Amino acid sequence: MRIRVNSVFISGVLLTIALVSLIPAALRNALAGRDKILLATFDAGFQAEAQTSHYLGIACLAIILIGAIVIWTGYVERERSAWLVMFIVVWFWAFPLFILPFVSALVHGRVVLTFSETLYGAISEGGTPRSVVESVLIFSSMVIALLLPIKRFFGHMAIEEPTDSSAIT
């Protein structure tokens, strides 16, 4: 098997890295609320939030798995339906879940840090500034990975000549 390094392959690798980087957070959410004895000591609101976080984590893990399967079965074969599935994953799953809360906070004036303060906080401390920068970087890499091979998916679909001389008889 020969691997051709082209824009579709690079895009598939970028999307895979972005999806794999989301697994720890999704796994943390999926494991939330598993200790029923400890959870029973908290109020009903906290219990409902833990259960919702658990369901969200399981759904995120399922979408990550679906995205990885689509990338390495149909996407690398340049199937337009696979590109459409990844478009839906990026814009209708990743954007609302990872970017929209920060955009909403920025628009409504709830953000008190400047861009440079956010970058400094992400590098030196962690917490909210780091999660904001990580989310923006992951989402940006997903968008770049979608746009990178768009010409190969929707441009002129030329038939590639076989490179192996034994295939021609």
C-alpha positions in Angstrom: 0.0 0.0 0.0 1.4 3.3 -1.0 0.4 6.5 0.8 0.0 9.6 -1.4 0.7 12.7 0.5 -1.7 15.3 -1.0 -4.1 17.9 0.4 -6.8 15.2 1.2 -4.3 13.2 3.2 -3.0 16.2 5.1 -6.6 17.3 5.7 -7.4 13.8 7.1 -4.5 13.9 9.4 -5.4 17.4 10.7 -9.0 16.4 11.3 -7.9 13.2 13.0 -5.5 15.1 15.3 -8.2 17.6 16.1 -10.8 14.9 16.9 -8.3 12.9 19.0 -7.4 16.0 21.0 -11.0 16.3 22.0 -11.2 12.7 23.4 -9.9 13.5 27.0 -12.5 16.2 27.6 -15.3 14.0 26.2 -14.1 11.1 28.3 -14.0 13.3 31.4 -17.6 14.3 30.7 -18.7 10.8 30.0 -17.3 9.6 33.3 -19.0 12.4 35.2 -21.6 11.3 37.7 -20.6 7.7 37.8 -20.2 7.6 41.6 -23.9 7.4 42.6 -23.1 7.4 46.4 -21.1 10.6 46.2 -23.6 12.2 43.8 -26.5 11.5 46.2 -24.9 13.9 48.7 -25.4 16.8 46.4 -28.5 18.7 45.5 -30.8 17.9 42.6 -29.4 20.6 40.4 -25.9 19.4 40.6 -27.1 15.8 40.0 -28.9 16.9 36.9 -25.9 18.8 35.6 -23.6 15.8 36.2 -26.1 13.5 34.3 -26.3 16.0 31.4 -22.5 16.2 31.3 -22.4 12.4 31.2 -24.8 12.2 28.3 -22.9 15.0 26.5 -19.7 13.2 26.9 -21.1 10.0 25.5 -22.5 11.8 22.5 -19.2 13.6 21.9 -17.3 10.3 22.0 -19.8 8.8 19.5 -19.4 11.8 17.2 -15.6 11.7 17.4 -15.7 8.0 16.5 -18.0 8.6 13.6 -15.8 11.4 12.4 -12.7 9.2 12.6 -14.4 6.4 10.7 -15.7 8.8 8.0 -12.2 10.4 7.6 -10.4 7.1 7.1 -12.9 5.3 5.0 -14.6 7.8 2.7 -12.8 11.1 3.2 -9.4 9.8 2.0 -11.1 8.3 -1.0 -12.4 11.8 -2.0 -16.1 10.9 -1.6 -18.1 14.1 -1.5 -20.5 12.7 1.0 -17.7 12.2 3.5 -16.6 15.8 3.1 -20.2 16.8 3.8 -20.3 14.7 6.9 -17.1 16.3 8.1 -18.6 19.7 7.3 -21.6 18.9 9.4 -19.4 17.7 12.3 -17.2 20.8 12.2 -20.0 23.4 11.8 -22.9 21.8 13.6 -21.1 20.0 16.4 -17.7 21.6 17.0 -18.7 25.2 16.4 -21.7 25.3 18.8 -20.1 23.3 21.4 -16.6 24.8 21.5 -16.7 28.2 19.9 -20.2 29.6 20.3 -20.1 30.0 24.1 -16.9 32.2 23.8 -18.4 34.2 21.0 -21.6 34.8 22.9 -19.6 35.9 26.0 -17.5 38.2 23.9 -20.6 39.8 22.2 -22.5 40.3 25.5 -19.5 41.9 27.1 -18.8 39.2 29.7 -15.2 38.9 28.6 -12.9 41.0 30.7 -9.5 39.9 29.3 -7.8 41.3 26.2 -6.4 39.1 23.5 -2.8 39.5 24.9 -4.0 38.8 28.4 -5.8 35.7 27.2 -2.7 34.4 25.4 -0.5 35.1 28.4 -2.9 33.3 30.7 -3.2 30.4 28.4 0.6 30.0 28.3 1.4 30.7 31.9 -1.6 29.6 34.0 -4.3 27.5 32.4 -8.0 27.5 33.4 -10.4 29.4 31.2 -7.9 31.3 29.0 -6.2 28.0 28.1 -9.5 26.3 27.3 -10.5 29.2 25.1 -7.2 29.2 23.2 -7.3 25.4 22.8 -10.9 25.4 21.6 -10.1 28.2 19.0 -7.0 26.3 17.8 -8.7 23.0 17.4 -11.7 24.6 15.6 -9.4 26.6 13.4 -7.4 23.5 12.4 -10.7 21.7 11.6 -11.8 24.6 9.3 -8.4 24.7 7.6 -8.6 20.9 7.2 -12.0 21.3 5.5 -10.9 24.1 3.2 -7.5 22.6 2.2 -8.8 19.8 -0.1 -12.0 21.5 -1.4 -10.6 21.7 -4.9 -9.9 18.0 -4.9 -13.5 17.2 -3.7 -15.4 19.7 -5.8 -13.0 20.6 -8.6 -12.6 18.7 -11.9 -12.6 15.0 -11.1 -9.8 13.7 -13.3 -9.1 10.0 -13.5 -5.8 9.3 -12.0 -3.5 7.1 -14.1 -2.1 4.0 -12.4 1.5 4.3 -11.3 2.2 0.5 -11.1 3.3 -0.8 -14.5 2.1 -4.3 -13.7 -1.5 -3.0 -13.5 -1.4 -2.3 -17.2 -1.6 -5.5 -19.2 
